[in-house]
Amino acid sequence: MDKNHALKTGLLGLTFVLFMAALYLVFIYVPTEREMGVIQRNFYLMVPMGWLAILAFLVIFVCSILYLKSRSRSWDVIALSSAELGVLFTSLALIVGSIWARPVWGVWWTWEPRLTATLVLWLIYLAYFMVRAFAAEESRGAAFAAVVGIVGFIDVPIIGMSTTLWRGMHPPMIIFQGGIDPAMLLTLIVSIIAFTALYCLLLVQRVSMRNDEIEIARLKKTYS
């Protein structure tokens, strides 16, 4: 058994256990919020997805810097794989957020600071893929994408500070203000850890698949 297979197996087992614990906490253990009711349980799905949208771009940011510095293809592979996962989880965060907003705010969408900043992040993800697709050479596309990954990271702290810098409908970070029930906080933390483990599992799998695709393309070119 190689190290990569052992890593994926370990991450799979860890992710399964964490998700089972998260499901128990979300649907059985944690109390129902008095004002919002059952829809508040969406909170334990929306926040982890939003976290993964940011985590994925953090990985892009770091790997893009390392790629431009070393021109090592392995860093670009990780960045691209993380971008694929990032755009997925950002899309899901926006969708789940809209489902939560409809009964709570009375609208599916509003140009509220944090929602708008998250939509901008989604557009930056799309720009990351577009510059790769339209580049004449793969290496040049990777370099252009790395620049987008570095410059676009400025939106991440804007998302984090949006509720502090501007008034909006989105609630502030009550987690850091002690304004959340201990059972709810535990459930949220476990959910975030579970989704983080899922991201790591998917990232390792996607990087492995992309490396296989690169090797297959190299072999085809060699023997064609």
Secondary structure as UniProt FT lines:
FT   HELIX           3..24
FT   HELIX           25..29
FT   TURN            34..36
FT   HELIX           38..42
FT   HELIX           43..70
FT   HELIX           73..105
FT   HELIX           113..134
FT   HELIX           138..151
FT   HELIX           152..154
FT   HELIX           155..165
FT   HELIX           174..177
FT   HELIX           182..223
//
